[in-house]
Amino acid sequence: MKKILGKFFVLFAICNVQILLAQTPSKDPTKITPQYMATELVQEPTIDGEVLNDPIWKNIPAIENLVQLRPNYGQAVSEKTAIRIAYTANTFYVSVVCYDKDARSIVVSDSRRDADLNDEDSFLFIIDTYHDQQNGFLFGTNAQGMEYDAQIDNEGKGNFNTNRQQGGVIGGTNLNWDATWKVKSQLGDYGWSAEFAIPFRSLRFASGKNKIWGLNFRRNISKNTETAYWTSLPLGFDMKRLSLAGKLTGLNLKNPGNLKLIPYVLGQFVNDKSVSPNETDTNFEVGADIKYSITPSLTLDLTYNTDFAQVEVDDQQVNLDRFNLFFPEKRAFFLENAGQFSVGSPGEVDLFFSRRIGIGDDGSLVPIIGGARLSGKVGQTNVGLLSMFTDDVNGTAIEKNNFSVARVNHDFQGTRSSLGGIFINRAGLGNMEDDYNRVYAMDGKWGIGNKAEVNGFVAKSVTPGIESNDHAFKILGNYNWNGWDLRAGYTEVGEGFNPEVGFLQRSAFRKPEFLILKAHRVKNMGNLLEIRPHVSYRGYWNFDDELITGFLHVDNHWEFKSGFEVHTGINFTSERVLQNFAISNVTVPAGNYKNEELQLIVITNPNNAFSFDTRTIIGGYFNGHRITNSGTAKYRLGDRFNTSLTFSHSDIQLDTGNLTALVGGLRLSYSFTPRMFLQSLIQRNNVNEITSVNARFGWLQNANTGLFVVFNIVKDDNVLDNLNNQILTVKYTHRFDVLN
């Protein structure tokens, strides 16, 4: 095995050197910042997708100078594109005409709200309404008028943690933020067109005359696997890099007034066959949320008897190591403005992790009595206040609790720099003394021009009975420009650090890390578009100077013009096990293990009706070896039916025993309209012997409100446990715009 790995490494290095010699010279595409003046309208346009023959749009100047990022970097977009922006006192409008010489080649892959737009013909735009070059709102659609929106925090940057797969809030992109707005599209011989109408009350901004917003557009042209932007970007960036966005001028904005009442009614029927095969419990619940904009940039949210029955269940996971698994937040109330409350390293050291509210350690639901959140911006200062109350649970040790978070973060305009602090408190409301936990922290970011930055945090927890080593901190430096991505950082978590309303992947460690990556656009290499050779390292040391986990990764990404990718890597791993632990029924004995493993990732063109991505790892594992295959296969039929099969299969052979772990998930989705869908998720976990079914019907009114019918089955094959739960939930939520 070592000889094979050595030969692979030499071949990998030779190939990289050869292609380095053929790389395209680097460019700086950001010297000129484009500007566009919005047109103030007296008459509102009709939102029907018809742009070419609309007299209102004909009289407004168009943006047409989009520039490719791929496949032909720096060249003009291959198909004519015309974009116009206008507004009235109450609504922000965007229209686009996406011309196409062969309209029959236009691909529409999905019409579900917030479905991925990267694998089809689509149009997106981002607006930095505060013009702080950090935060914004992202909107998009396709030729079928699908609604896509997201909230962007910290230029969409996430955590440098290469072994973590996350959902929900991912890398500063909050896809679960849903605003009230509408879009209509139209197909024709010319291509396709779309019109967006976004009420100002759905956005957060500073009112006044002659305001400036950050702005950028992206068009995806499926037949060419092409992406083009208004503001040309360096390699490795996308439109979420708001510090490089263009400028939208000519905005005279007033406070639109925003008061929404969002009540719900819910009926639930529970049949737990493991208790009584014929007995069904019936529950009825009512609750409500209130959303009030104190200013256009500061919003108060109130919630009573908070419920999340319509949220998709968690993806099942199998723990093949001795550290905590991460399950992302998916509940809409906690996801709105979630980036303002995020401090730490997401998925590794989260100082505030909203899943601690209303969800027990075992994943069971804890009733949320209600709470309040104040979030937004005052000048250039981001503020966030959150207070939630949870109820006790009969028959368990869970008592009533209050969870409170106070967050302040100031953006220094035009510098990509910020400084802030956070206070997190859990206070038990039962009869126990000293039932509390607190965390104090400061964090900051220093932007060094457009190319580099240094960021970090320092935190301290307060827990009764813990008097020392209750600290955590991190510092990370990053240089990212012209294809170079250089990072180096250090994280330390003390033995007594205890963020009870946070998440720790592991406790008590010191972690150095680095990444060196260079993206090269090649020429005269056939269909090969780009290579990304890189090396990264992370090491977790305890406070006795022992290396607990070491991971050195050497890799190259080979990306082709068709969208096909291959990643070829080698990993050098080190694991020190201080005491025996079990993976399912197989014991891993204490010891020091050093191994090597090959890693192969294959990603096919997502624009095709059938596509897949796979990840294969072959190599040593503790005192044995493993073969792990994981990935997702996707198939679509037209723009209405989508299915995906996700799997993870590990064949582990250790000196102490063998284990086969298989987790599979089948997603099926049919969209009757962009606002009416039927979805299901069927999962199977052979280690825990659990099969689950989550089926959801949704008829959306606007944003995340409407009628939801959810059916859940959880069945345990273990005869002794005999778990067999069936829950049918019918929920209706309505949004009343009181100040409309």
Stockholm file with secondary structure:
# STOCKHOLM 1.0

chainA/1-740         MKKILGKFFVLFAICNVQILLAQTPSKDPTKITPQYMATELVQEPTIDGEVLNDPIWKNIPAIENLVQLRPNYGQAVSEKTAIRIAYTANTFYVSVVCYDKDARSIVVSDSRRDADLNDEDSFLFIIDTYHDQQNGFLFGTNAQGMEYDAQIDNEGKGNFNTNRQQGGVIGGTNLNWDATWKVKSQLGDYGWSAEFAIPFRSLRFASGKNKIWGLNFRRNISKNTETAYWTSLPLGFDMKRLSLAGKLTGLNLKNPGNLKLIPYVLGQFVNDKSVSPNETDTNFEVGADIKYSITPSLTLDLTYNTDFAQVEVDDQQVNLDRFNLFFPEKRAFFLENAGQFSVGSPGEVDLFFSRRIGIGDDGSLVPIIGGARLSGKVGQTNVGLLSMFTDDVNGTAIEKNNFSVARVNHDFQGTRSSLGGIFINRAGLGNMEDDYNRVYAMDGKWGIGNKAEVNGFVAKSVTPGIESNDHAFKILGNYNWNGWDLRAGYTEVGEGFNPEVGFLQRSAFRKPEFLILKAHRVKNMGNLLEIRPHVSYRGYWNFDDELITGFLHVDNHWEFKSGFEVHTGINFTSERVLQNFAISNVTVPAGNYKNEELQLIVITNPNNAFSFDTRTIIGGYFNGHRITNSGTAKYRLGDRFNTSLTFSHSDIQLDTGNLTALVGGLRLSYSFTPRMFLQSLIQRNNVNEITSVNARFGWLQNANTGLFVVFNIVKDDNVLDNLNNQILTVKYTHRFDVLN
#=GR chainA/1-740 SS CHHHHHHHHHHHHHHHHHHHTTBCCCCCTTSSCCEEECEECSSCCCCSSCCTTCHHHHTSCCBCCCEEEESSTTSBCSSCEEEEEEECSSEEEEEEEEECSCGGGCCCCCCSTTCCCTTSSEEEEEEETTCSSSCEEEEEEETTCCCEEEEECGGGCCCCCTTCCCCSEETTEETTCCCCCEEEEEEETTEEEEEEEEEGGGSCCCCEEEEEEEEEEEEEEGGGTEEEESSCCCTTCCTTCGGGCEEEEEEEECCCCCEEEEEEEEEEEEEETTTCTTCCEEEEEEEEEEEEEEETTEEEEEEEEECCTTSCCCCCCCCCSSSCCCCCCCCHHHHTTGGGGCCEETTTEESCCGGGSSBCTTSCBCCEEEEEEEEEEETTEEEEEEEEEECCCTTSSCCCEEEEEEEEEEEETTTTEEEEEEEEEEEECSSCTTCEEEEEEEEEEEEETTTEEEEEEEEEEEBTTBCSCCEEEEEEEEEEETTEEEEEEEEEECTTCCCTTSEESSSSEEEEEEEEEECEEBSSSTTEEEEEEEEEEEEEECTTSCEEEEEEEEEEEEEETTSCEEEEEEEEEEEEESSCEEETTEEECSEEEEEEEEEEEEECCTTSSEEEEEEEEEEEETTEEEEEEEEEEEEEETTTEEEEEEEEEEEEEETTEEEEEEEEEEEEEEEEETTEEEEEEEEEETTTTEEEEEEEEEEESSTTCEEEEEEEEEEECCTTTCCEEEEEEEEEECCEETTC
#=GC SS_cons         CHHHHHHHHHHHHHHHHHHHTTBCCCCCTTSSCCEEECEECSSCCCCSSCCTTCHHHHTSCCBCCCEEEESSTTSBCSSCEEEEEEECSSEEEEEEEEECSCGGGCCCCCCSTTCCCTTSSEEEEEEETTCSSSCEEEEEEETTCCCEEEEECGGGCCCCCTTCCCCSEETTEETTCCCCCEEEEEEETTEEEEEEEEEGGGSCCCCEEEEEEEEEEEEEEGGGTEEEESSCCCTTCCTTCGGGCEEEEEEEECCCCCEEEEEEEEEEEEEETTTCTTCCEEEEEEEEEEEEEEETTEEEEEEEEECCTTSCCCCCCCCCSSSCCCCCCCCHHHHTTGGGGCCEETTTEESCCGGGSSBCTTSCBCCEEEEEEEEEEETTEEEEEEEEEECCCTTSSCCCEEEEEEEEEEEETTTTEEEEEEEEEEEECSSCTTCEEEEEEEEEEEEETTTEEEEEEEEEEEBTTBCSCCEEEEEEEEEEETTEEEEEEEEEECTTCCCTTSEESSSSEEEEEEEEEECEEBSSSTTEEEEEEEEEEEEEECTTSCEEEEEEEEEEEEEETTSCEEEEEEEEEEEEESSCEEETTEEECSEEEEEEEEEEEEECCTTSSEEEEEEEEEEEETTEEEEEEEEEEEEEETTTEEEEEEEEEEEEEETTEEEEEEEEEEEEEEEEETTEEEEEEEEEETTTTEEEEEEEEEEESSTTCEEEEEEEEEEECCTTTCCEEEEEEEEEECCEETTC
//
